[in-house]
Amino acid sequence: MTTTATRAGEMKPGEILWRPPADVLTSSAMGRYLTWLEQARGLSFGGDYDALWRWSVADLVGFWSSLAEYLGVRFHDQPAAVLTEARMPGAEWFPGATLNFAEHALAGPPEATVLAARSETRPRIELTRGELRARVASLRAALQGLGVGPGDRVAAYLPNIPEAMITLYAAASLGAIFTCCAPESGTRSVISRIGQVEPAVLVTVDGYVYGGQRHDRTAEVAAIRAAVPSIRATIAVPYLECVTASSTTGVPDSLDWNDLMARPADLEFAAVPFAHPLYIVYSSGTTGRPKAIIHGHGGILLEHLKLFLLHDDLGPTDRWFWYSSTNWMAWNYGASVLLGGGSLLIFDGHPMRPELADYWWMVGDEGVTCLGTSPGFLLACQKQGLVPRQAADLGALRTINCGGAPLTADLFRWVYRAVKADVYLGSGSGGTDVASSFVSGCRLLPVRAGEIACRLLGVDAQAFSDAGQPVTGQRGELVIRQPMPSMPVGFWGDPGGQRLASTYFDRFPGVWCHGDWVTFSAYGTCQVTGRSDATLNRGGVRLGTSEFYAVIDEDEEITDSLVIHLEDANGGPGQLILFIVTRDGAGLTGEAAARIRSLLREQLSPRHQPDLIRQVAAIPRTLTGKRMEVPVKRVLLDPGAAAPAEPGETDALAEFRELGHQLAAAGDGARPTTRNASAPRAT
């Protein structure tokens, strides 16, 4: 591996907060995999993770075939090869093989509890594997009866409830393709996503409850069905009428979920090709419709087996919990927890109501062993002075995984002081694009304050300079130089793959460019320091700027707009800023700002509400009319940077450069001031 190191910029090793136990080679899943490699393949790495990683990216065929064998992938038809050609895009994994993701997820002892569901409003539910399989079988039969088969799309408009997981597994068992939007999403947001993929069936709720507020969604469901004519049947989960005695809502012309669950059926699994689409998730670009990213059965199965069973050390006695909306890839990620034989906890509603401590109490009460969370949540707990180890019995907790934003050294230390002294704390970074992480943790390595422990096995992650050369000790573009099985099968509506290629491979041909800034140290750890492109990262969920503009552009009082997100160096949620130009230069009133925020919330989602709305004289654009999102962000963060790269940019950016100087003069944590009115901070 070629690297260029600069001694002056080299990362200093962080304080070690956790060390591997002496028996790590026998007590950890990664250690046992090393032992198996030596016995079964004659490969000895001496417990050295870096040596293991180097082999995993140098011998892709050897590594991924070893995983399939060691982790027990059940092929219906055996593959003719492991990898046809190690190129990107275009790599073909395990050609000729057939399998089914749901078959692996639902395998195991029928009496074992695999799903626990808590809710702000609904009664707690616990399902054994046998009970879950029975419900999946009933829905599978219902979908078949509606004519759903391999390749058909099944869309869900559901919160994080068991019915959503059941729908995913049922669709997968048939070889149908699952896709989902959360019910807090407005009609425009849902239609721009599932409308692309033309689902045959919609599984929906009549509404949901969050933070004590009841939200009827029957009008939104009607609008979605009217706008997506491919939907030929609707299955309704009676959510509101179950939690609100006075509710009279319902979804007309629909099949009742409970009626379908009362019909027993046999569970079978379609044998589909390795790359057969499993589900479609959405990650927005800066122009056009949200990208509909297709992930395949085999790629997700193999990648998540590696991640959960080896890197996360998940086993049959573990319970995993990561609070998530069904809009976020973390929800799809959670559906793979069952691959390790353990159980999954899900939550519907507001888990920190009425206090942050209630979240930790639930974690303790449910015996969660592996907790996923965000730096923003940990920071909120720290600022409140909360000591989770005093608020709850966290004796079962052995792993905390943190993602969505950089985890600072101070928060690392706070976890070991306030949460649990012997917990394994892993920080990671990845993306919806690969439904996984590129860099994360490993039990063979120590936990260092402020650093991500390692590159994942099989992930040839590097930091590239602008010249396309790997660098160590200095910030560069996060790139992946070798293909991964969980890279997208494709984008929906992009049969030739041109949009996929331009999204990831235009910057460095043949190399995946992810759009994050990263710094790798000489000893293998790294720090990811935010997005390098114009995509907005809101608490770990990427939001496309084009969605904002589609709503704002309809407002008669606004003639132009631009939205950016400034990351928080301390691990907080950062700041989402909407710049607008008003018609005839009219002043931006508080009423107008409130109207804009309401539109964004109702038509997109609560996450789309800006923290700040600022009126400007003009929005800078390129000669071709494209909004200069990246240059604006750069001058706000570094107003003294080199001359702009875009033609005609200098004068247009003057107002933003001045704002950047104001921020720099005010110091860390400063907020830009508005010319006329600012919006309250998003909640």
C-alpha positions, 0 to 999 in steps of 0.5 A, a space after each residue: 500500500 503506497 502512502 505519503 506521510 507528512 510528519 508535521 500533520 501526523 495524528 497523535 495517538 489518542 488516549 487508550 480507554 479500552 484494551 483487548 482482554 488477554 484471551 481476545 483470540 478465544 473470547 471474541 468472534 474476530 479472534 475465532 475467525 483468525 483461528 479458523 483461517 489458520 486451521 482451515 486455510 493455512 493463513 496465520 496473522 498472529 492476532 495482528 488485525 492490520 495484517 488480516 485487513 491487508 490480506 482481506 483487500 489484497 485477496 478479495 476472492 480468498 477473503 470473501 469466499 472464506 467469509 461465506 464458508 465460515 459464516 455459513 452462507 446457504 447457497 441453493 445453487 453454488 456459485 461458479 466463481 467468487 468475483 468475475 472482475 475486480 473493477 468498479 463499477 461492474 464487479 460481479 460477485 458469486 455468479 451463478 449462486 442463488 440464496 435468500 436473505 430472509 431465509 438466513 434472517 429467520 433461521 434458528 430455534 423457533 422458541 427463541 425471542 428475536 423481536 421486542 417492540 416498545 412504543 410510546 402508545 402501543 402495548 409492548 410486543 415480544 415475538 419468538 422466531 416461530 411467531 415471527 416466521 408465522 406472521 411473515 408466512 401469513 403476509 407472504 401468502 397475502 402478497 402472493 394472492 395479490 399477484 406479487 412475485 419476484 421483482 415486484 415492489 412492495 412499499 411501506 408507509 410505516 413507523 418503526 413497528 413489528 409490521 414493518 419488519 414483517 413486511 420486509 421479510 415477507 417481500 424478501 421471501 418472495 423475491 419481491 423488492 421492499 421499500 419504505 418511507 416513514 409516516 412523518 414524511 409528507 406526500 411530496 417526499 414519499 411520492 418522489 421516492 416510491 413513485 419512482 419504483 412503481 410499487 404494486 402493493 402499499 402497506 400503511 398505517 392510518 396515522 402515528 403518534 410522536 411526542 404525545 401528538 396524534 397525526 392522522 395520515 389518511 389524507 396523505 395515504 389517499 394522495 399517495 395512492 392517487 399519485 402512484 397508479 401502480 399501487 393495485 392493493 393497499 394493506 392497512 395497519 389499524 394504528 390510530 384506532 388501536 391507540 385512540 379510543 375515539 378514533 374514527 379514522 381508517 384507510 378506505 378500500 384496503 385489506 385489514 392487516 389483522 385479518 391477514 395475520 389470522 390466516 396461517 400459511 406455510 413459509 417458503 423462500 424463493 431462491 434468487 440470484 446473489 445480486 437480486 434486489 432485496 430493498 431500495 433505499 433513498 439517498 438524495 443528491 443535489 439535483 433531481 429526484 432522490 436516488 433510488 439505491 438498489 441493494 441485493 440479497 447476497 451483498 447485504 447478507 455477506 456484508 452484514 454477516 461480517 459486520 454484525 458477527 465479526 466486527 460487532 461481536 454479536 451472538 445469540 445472547 445479544 440484544 441490539 438496539 439503535 433508535 431509528 426512523 424507517 426513513 433511515 438506513 439504520 432501520 434496514 441495517 437493524 433487520 440484519 441483526 437476526 443473522 447473528 441469532 440474537 434479538 432486536 429491540 425497536 421503538 416507535 415514538 419518542 424514546 426520550 419522553 419525558 426525559 433523556 434518562 427514560 431512554 437509558 432506563 429502557 436500555 437497561 430494562 430490556 437488557 440491551 447488550 449492543 447499543 447504537 446511538 449518535 454523538 448528538 444524543 450523547 452530547 445532549 446527555 453530557 450537557 444535561 449532566 446525566 449519568 446513565 450508569 446511575 439512571 439505569 442498570 446497564 449491567 448487560 451493556 457491553 457494546 456501544 456503537 456510535 455513528 452519524 457524525 464524528 465522535 469527539 475525544 471528550 465524548 469518548 471519555 464521557 462514555 467511560 466516566 458516565 455510562 460504563 467503564 468496561 464497555 466497548 465503544 466503537 465509532 464508525 462511518 459509512 453510508 446508505 450507499 453501501 448499507 454498511 460502514 467503511 471504518 469502525 471497530 474491532 475487538 482485537 484493537 484498543 479504543 482510542 479517544 477521538 479515533 475510529 479504530 480501523 478499516 473494516 475487513 474487505 474495505 480498501 478505504 484510503 484518503 486521497 489527495 486532490 491529485 488522486 494519491 493516497 495520503 496518511 496524516 493529512 485530510 483527504 477524500 474518503 475513497 474505496 479502491 476495491 469493490 465490496 459486495 454491498 455496493 449498489 446493484 444499481 439505481 432504479 431508473 438507471 439501466 445503463 448505470 450512467 447515473 451510478 457511475 457519475 455519482 461515485 466514480 467521476 472524481 477518480 475513475 475506477 475508484 469509489 469517492 464517497 464525499 467525506 473528509 477523512 484522515 488516516 493515521 500511520 497506525 490505522 485509526 482515522 477521523 472522519 470530519 464531515 461531508 466534502 460535497 453538497 449533500 446535507 447530513 442531518 443527524 446521520 440522515 442525508 437530505 437532498 437540497 433539491 427537495 428543499 428547492 422543490 418546496 421553496 420554489 413554489 412560494 410566491 414571495 421567494 424568488 431564489 434559495 440555497 440551503 447548506 449544513 454546517 457540521 458541529 466540530 463538537 459532535 452536535 447536530 450542526 446547523 441547517 441554514 436556508 438562504 432566501 431571496 425575496 420578491 422585490 427585496 421585501 423584508 423577511 418577516 417572522 410570519 414568512 419564516 414560520 410559513 416556510 418552516 411549516 411548508 418544509 415540515 408538512 411536505 418533507 419531514 421535521 428534519 427538513 426544517 432549517 435552524 436559521 433562515 437568512 435573507 440575502 441579496 442574491 444566490 450565487 450560481 455558475 454560468 450554467 445556472 447551478 447553485 454554488 452550494 459547495 463554494 458557499 459552504 467553503 467560504 462560510 467555513 474558511 472565508 480566507 480560502 483560495 480564489 473560487 474555482 467556479 467562473 464568475 463566482 467572486 462577486 456573487 460570494 462576497 456576502 457569504 464571505 463576509 458572513 464567514 468572517 463574522 463567524 470566524 471573528 465570533 469564535 466556535 459555536 457562533 450563529 450567523 445573524 439574520 438580516 430581518 428574521 430568524 427561525 427558531 431552532 428545529 425540534 
